[in-house]
Structure formats: C-alpha cells, structure tokens
Amino acid sequence: MSRSTMPSPTLSQTCEVAAAPLARRSARWQPGLAARAGPVAHSEVFSATNHAGGAAAALALALDDWRHAPRGEVRETQDRRAVLWVQTREAARLTGRPYRAGLPEDLRHRVIHVLAEKPEDALFALEEGVRCREIAFVIGELSGNPRALDFTASRRLTLAAERHGVLLYLVRLAAQRDLSSARMRWEVACAPSAAPPWNAQAPGTPAWQAELFRARAHPPGSWLLDEEGGRLRAGRKREGEEKSPDRDRTGGLSQRGHPRAAGR
C-alpha cells in the first residue's frame, strides 16, 4: 500500500464543512434513515475509556447504515464483504480488543483486525480501508487528541470515504471535541439495559445515551438507543432527565472521555 496525495482543503471547503445551510438540516436523525437519504460516509463517536460503549455504539450505527444503504439488486444477505477494525495499541489497552464471540453472528468471521503502534499508522490503515470497495465498513479507535489527527487528516478520510462509498466510524476515546470534517459527530455513554421479560436477572440488550452534537443534514439531539432483534431503536431522551449515580459510573455525556460488543 502506498500513500496518496490529496489537496489541502480550501477556506470555502472548510466553511462548508463547519456550517451547513439550515435548509439542509431539516430531517431529524432516526435509525434507518440511510434507506431514504443515503448513509453518511464519515462519522465520529466520542466516548469515555471506562467502558466499551463507544465501539459498541459505533458498530450499531454502522450496521444500521449498512443494512439500510441502497444496494440495487444486491441484498444484505448477499453482501459478504469484510469489515475492517483498526485500533491503536493504546486504544486496545484502554477498552480491549473486539470480542468475536460477542459480535453479530454474520460478522464474526469477516472482521479484519488491525493493531497499529501509532496514530499515524492507524490513520494510514483507515484511509487505505475506505479506499477498498471490498470492505463493507470501517471502524477505527483512537485515544485522546493525537497531533496526527488534525483537520487535514480528517478531511482526507472524509473525501476518501465519500469517493469510494465505504462507511467510516471513528471512535474517539477520552478526546476533546476538536476541529473535524466528519459529517456526523456523536457522544455516547452506556445506559441501563431493560430487563429481559423471561429473566429479570439476565443481561439485557445494549443501550446507550447518545448525543448528536454536530451533523450536516440533521439538527442536534439526544436519544436513548437500544436494540431489538438485532435492529437499532431510538427513543427521544426526556427533557430535564437527571442522570443516576449508576449512569455517572458508566461515563455520562458530561464526562470526557457491541460488543466487545456489549453482550450482543
């Protein structure tokens, strides 16, 4: 693999990424929206490091986009492309590696895991991944705010993902909200799961508090996300809802920071 050269973003491109016209921000986000509006090529998910909720939510969002993306005559069950999962060693140390047995059954043997020594190596692998049309989608995990992930590097990832049609979800562990060209930016934390009806003591399905704080085509909002039958569901977060101590321990949205996949 060799590095390619992309032009640096111009001032007009930077402004276009930073603020979308209000007319284009009319549709509120919801699961399955990719079937009508098309998937978003490059998204970021901010998360704390005391849980693996960021990667779990990124996988759930990526699967939702992948399952609803228009395919013409190619059905979801016929799309057997690989999934690329890239981590730095620091990210893997903080939250662990993907646990294949906890992944959705149809993905367990299609995940290509890359463990990068440095953020620069991870960004190179991510860019090469979104350039490969034999990849269904790419998940990346970086910790903190590495110097290598500046606006130019973010813009390169966005352009490559949009040009080649490969979805990228980049998990930002314990990172500050910096400048980025990602089309959608989330901050997520684990939320209590609903008790299964057959056994109140059994683990529930994954659930997350999710804040969409920046998007080109959607207004900001907060949701309680969970899954039912392997499909993503979203309920609006109640206004003025107080976080319980249990939620604070799992890394609330006010803190910095499914499987591993959280019991999928």
Secondary structure, DSSP 4 states (H G I P E B T S, - for coil): ------PPPPHHHHHHHH---GGG--SPP-TTTHHHH---SEEEEEE-SSSSHHHHHHHHHHHHHHHHS--TT--GGG---EEEEEEEHHHHHHH----GGGS-TTTTTTEEEEEESSHHHHHHHHHHHHT-TTEEEEEEEEES--TTSSHHHHHHHHHHHHHHT-EEEEEEET--------SEEEEEEE-PPPPPTT-TTS----EEEEEEEEESSS--EEEEEEEETTEEEEEEPPTTPPPPHHHHHT--TTS---TTGGG-
